[in-house]
Amino acid sequence: MSTAPYVLGAIAAVGIVKVFFRPNRAVVKVGSVSACPGPVRGQTCDPSLAIVTEPGTSVYSTVSGRVAAVGPGFIQVASLSEPVVLMYDRVVPGEFVEGQYVGRGQKLGESAGTIYFSVTEWQPGGELQKIDPASWLASRGQRIASKNTGKGSSWCEQGRHIEVPAEVGRPCNLHEPDRGAFALLPVTVTVNR
């Protein structure tokens, strides 16, 4: 007896749950990338993904976690399922306090125009490393924006198949994300360093 119908049924059930119970699987619903992570003016490295939105656009949590820090223009969320902290900068946060639980897809606040989204991962021994945010989102089946209003021509906007160029990966010391627990579609991520 074949197990294919059971496997396909399970995949369909997970897909339905993700569609109906996790409607916000992106940082914002409408926006575009204005800058991928990389060197700024050839000197320093900005590991953030710059997402242009209309001011007042809702910004959503891409993980279930706890508020690690909150301030007048930012909010940080520590994931409960992996050792990462997500930074949402230039966001007017809602009424959150440090330690408060937030669910994946929950509204964190509103955009001030351009959001800077970054991912930092803790390594054993307490070392911190920067993860390419677009790759991190893709490997978890999430997107930068549900509706991308940009051209989609930058390397960080390539959906499920992202290759971080060496001129970014090396000077910024960006790392590949750990693979997500489960994804319906294949994802390939390469960080050239």
N, C-alpha and C positions, 0 to 999 in steps of 0.2 A: 504494500500500500504506500502510495506517495505522500510525503509530508508537505509537498508544494502548496496545496490549498491552505494548510494551516499557517505556513510561513507567510504567504501572501495576505491571508486574513489578518494576521498579527501586524504586518506592516501597514495595512490599510487602517486598522484600529488605532495604531500609534499616530498615523497621519491625521486622522479625524480628531483625535484628542488635541494634537498640536494646533490644528486650525481653530477649533472652537474654544479651547480653554487657555490658549496662549496666543491671543490675537496680536500682540505687539512684539514681534520678533525682530525688531530693529531699534536703533538708537532713536530715530525720529521717523515719523510717517512720510514726510515730504522734505527733501533736501538734496544737496549735491556736495561733492567733495571739492574744496577749493585748494587744498594742499595735502599731499601724502606726507608721511613721516620722512624726515631727512635733514641734511645739513641746511642751516639757515645762513644765507649770505656767506657760504663757504667756511664758516668759522665753527659754529656750535651745531649741536644736533637737537632737533625737536622730535621726540618720539610720538607726538600726537597726530591724530588724524583731524584735519580741520573740515567741519561740516557746516556749510552755509544754509541757513534756514531763514524764514521770516521771523522777526522778533515776536515772541509770544508762542512759538510753536512748542508743543508738548515734547518733553524728553523722557525716554523710558529706560528703566533698568533692564539690562540684558542678562542679569543673573538674579538668583534668589540669594539674599545675603543680609548683612548688617551694615548700617551706616557707620563707616570708619571715621569720617570727618565731614563737617558741613560748615560752610561759611557764606558770606554775602554773595559770592559769585561762583561757588563750586560745591560739588558734593562728591564724596568718595564712597564706594560700596565695596566691601570685602565679601567675596563669594563664600557661601557655605559648603560648596561641593569641590572646590579646588583652591590652591594657595595663590589667589590673585586678588589684586585691588584694582578696581576700575575708577578712573578719574574722569569726571564730567566737569570741564572748566567753561566758564562764561555761561553758566546756567543759573537762573534765579530759582533756588530750590524751594520746594514746598515746606510745610511745617514738619521738619524732621529733626530728630535729636540723635546724637551719637549713640550707637548700640541698638537703635530701632531696626526692626525687621522690615525688609522690603522684598516683595515677590518679583519674579521675572515678569516683565511686561507692565509693571506698576509705574505710574507716572511719578517722576522724580521732581519735576519742575518745568520751567519754561525757558526757552532759548533767549539769549540776549542778542542774537543775530548770527554769530558764528560760534559753534560749539567745538571745543578741543577735547577729543576723546582719546585716552591712553590706557594701556594695560601694563601693570607691573606684577611680576611673579616672584614669590619667595622660593628660594632654593634651600636644600638642606644646609645647615650651618648658618643660616640667616642672611645669605647673599641675596641681593635683589637683582633681577634682570628685566630689561624692557622687552616686551613682546610686541611684534607688529600688530596694531589693533585690527586692521582689515583682515589679516590672516586669522587672528583669534576669533573674530566674528564668523568668518566663513567656515572654520573648522567646527563650529557649534551650530551650523545651519541657520545662522542669523545674518542680517544685512545691515548696512550703514543706514539706509533709508528704505522704507517700504516702496516708495515711489521716488526713484532717482531722477531729479530734474536736470542733471548735468549731462555732459557729453559721454561720460563713461569711458574715456580714452586713457585715463591715468592707470598706472600699474596697480594702484590700490583699489581700483573700482572693477576689477576683473572677475568678480563673483566668487565662484567656487574653485577657481584655478589661478592662484596668485603666485607670482615669482617676484620677490623683492630684489631689486637690482643691487649689485655689489657696491655701487657708489652711495647707497643708502645703508645697506646692512652692515658694511664694515665700519664706517666712521660712527654710526649710531649704535653699534654693538647690539643690533636687534637680533632676537632669537625667534625660532619657530615655536608656535604654540604646541602644547600637548594636544593630542587628538581628542576631540569631543567623545563623550560616552557612546553616542548613537547618532547616526545621520542617515537619512533616507537616500541622499544622493552623494556620489563620490566627490571628495574635495582633495585637491593637491596644493600643498604650500611648500615653497622653497625659499629660504633666505640665503642669498649669496653673500658670503663674507670673506 
